[in-house]
Amino acid sequence: MNKAVHFPFLAIIIVCLLASNSQAQSVEVIKYPDLAKLISSQSDKNKVINFWATWCRPCVKELPQFLELYEKYNEENLELSLISFDFVEDLENKLKPFVTKKNIEAKVYLLDETDYNAFIDKVDPSWSGAIPATLMVSKGNTKRKFIEKEFSEDELEKVYLNFIK
């Protein structure tokens, strides 16, 4: 009788532990030098680096396209990094809950910089600093493509596939 009472309790604990381990990716706070390394580091995968924020409506609207692209091509040759321009003070109460709610499994970084003008030209000389913006870097860093705009429905995958040809 005593074992029968403990088994359901144990099962509930195991389910809770498994559920807590399946949460979305954590968010890493980085500075520009870390971003520069992320962009320039050699990789055997194609990189898609999206600059966005939770407060940016067009960014949030296009985010499902990035998540679908990641889901579809992650096992093949895609490395997706989502670089958030949210404020550091909003990390715990806005960004992390957003990442968990959307079940984002791609790498999410919060760029802890206040002077964006100091580095936007280094990311790409054509970048005005507006978001959403996306940088694609081919495996081996042989070519780059920078796109400063919101992708329309199903546009991202087409642009990505054309880029990796």
C-alpha positions in Angstrom: 0.0 0.0 0.0 2.8 2.4 0.9 4.6 1.8 -2.4 1.4 2.5 -4.4 1.1 5.9 -2.8 4.7 6.8 -3.6 4.7 5.7 -7.2 2.3 8.4 -8.5 4.2 11.0 -6.5 7.5 9.9 -8.0 5.9 9.9 -11.5 4.8 13.5 -11.0 8.3 14.5 -9.9 9.9 12.8 -12.9 7.5 14.5 -15.3 8.2 17.9 -13.8 11.9 17.4 -14.0 11.6 16.4 -17.7 9.4 19.4 -18.5 11.9 21.8 -16.9 14.8 20.3 -18.9 12.8 20.8 -22.2 12.6 24.6 -21.8 13.8 26.9 -24.6 17.4 27.9 -25.1 18.8 30.4 -22.6 19.9 33.9 -23.5 23.6 34.8 -23.5 24.5 38.5 -22.9 27.4 39.5 -25.2 29.4 42.6 -26.2 30.4 43.7 -29.7 33.7 41.8 -29.7 31.8 38.6 -29.0 29.5 39.4 -31.9 32.4 40.1 -34.2 33.9 36.7 -33.3 30.5 35.0 -34.0 30.3 36.6 -37.4 33.9 36.0 -38.4 34.6 32.6 -36.9 35.2 29.7 -39.3 32.3 27.3 -39.5 31.3 24.3 -41.6 27.8 25.7 -41.6 26.1 28.6 -43.2 25.3 31.3 -40.7 22.1 33.3 -40.5 22.4 36.1 -38.0 19.2 38.0 -37.3 19.2 41.4 -35.5 15.8 41.9 -33.7 14.1 42.9 -30.5 10.9 41.9 -28.7 9.7 45.6 -28.9 10.1 45.6 -32.7 6.8 44.6 -34.2 8.2 43.7 -37.7 11.0 41.6 -36.0 8.5 39.6 -34.0 6.3 39.2 -37.0 9.0 37.6 -39.1 10.5 35.5 -36.3 8.5 32.4 -37.2 10.2 32.3 -40.6 13.6 32.2 -38.9 12.4 29.4 -36.5 11.0 27.4 -39.4 14.2 27.9 -41.4 16.2 26.7 -38.4 13.9 23.7 -37.9 14.2 22.7 -41.5 17.9 23.2 -42.2 19.6 23.0 -38.7 20.6 19.3 -39.2 22.0 20.1 -42.6 24.1 23.2 -42.7 22.5 26.1 -40.9 23.6 27.9 -37.8 21.0 30.5 -36.7 21.9 33.2 -34.2 19.3 35.7 -33.0 20.9 38.9 -31.7 18.5 40.8 -29.5 18.7 44.6 -29.2 16.5 44.5 -26.1 17.7 46.4 -23.1 19.8 44.4 -20.5 17.4 45.5 -17.8 14.6 43.7 -19.7 16.5 40.4 -19.9 14.7 38.6 -17.0 11.2 40.0 -17.3 10.8 40.4 -21.1 13.4 38.6 -23.3 13.8 35.3 -21.4 10.0 34.8 -21.0 9.6 35.6 -24.7 12.2 33.0 -25.7 10.6 30.4 -23.5 7.0 31.2 -24.7 8.1 31.0 -28.3 10.1 27.8 -27.5 13.1 29.2 -29.4 15.8 26.6 -29.7 18.3 28.5 -31.8 21.1 30.5 -30.2 19.8 33.8 -28.6 22.1 36.5 -27.6 21.4 39.9 -26.0 23.8 42.5 -27.4 24.8 44.6 -24.4 25.9 47.8 -26.2 24.5 51.3 -25.9 26.4 53.0 -28.8 25.2 51.1 -31.8 26.8 53.6 -34.2 30.2 52.4 -32.9 29.7 49.0 -34.6 26.9 48.9 -37.2 29.4 49.8 -40.0 31.6 47.0 -38.9 28.8 44.5 -39.2 28.0 45.9 -42.7 28.8 49.3 -44.2 25.3 49.6 -45.7 23.5 49.1 -42.4 21.6 52.2 -41.2 21.1 50.5 -37.8 17.4 49.8 -38.4 16.0 46.4 -37.4 15.0 43.8 -38.4 18.2 43.1 -40.2 19.9 39.9 -41.2 23.4 38.9 -42.1 24.1 35.6 -44.0 27.6 34.3 -44.0 28.5 31.2 -46.1 30.4 28.3 -44.6 34.1 29.0 -44.7 33.2 32.8 -44.7 33.6 33.0 -48.5 30.6 35.3 -49.0 28.2 37.5 -47.1 24.8 39.0 -47.7 23.2 41.7 -45.6 19.5 42.4 -45.7 18.0 45.4 -43.8 14.3 44.8 -44.0 11.4 42.6 -42.8 11.0 39.4 -44.8 7.6 38.9 -46.3 5.8 35.6 -46.0 8.0 32.7 -47.1 10.6 35.1 -48.4 13.4 34.2 -46.0 13.8 30.5 -47.1 14.0 31.6 -50.8 16.6 34.2 -50.0 18.6 31.7 -47.9 18.5 28.9 -50.6 19.5 31.4 -53.3 22.4 32.6 -51.0 23.8 29.1 -50.4 23.8 28.1 -54.1 
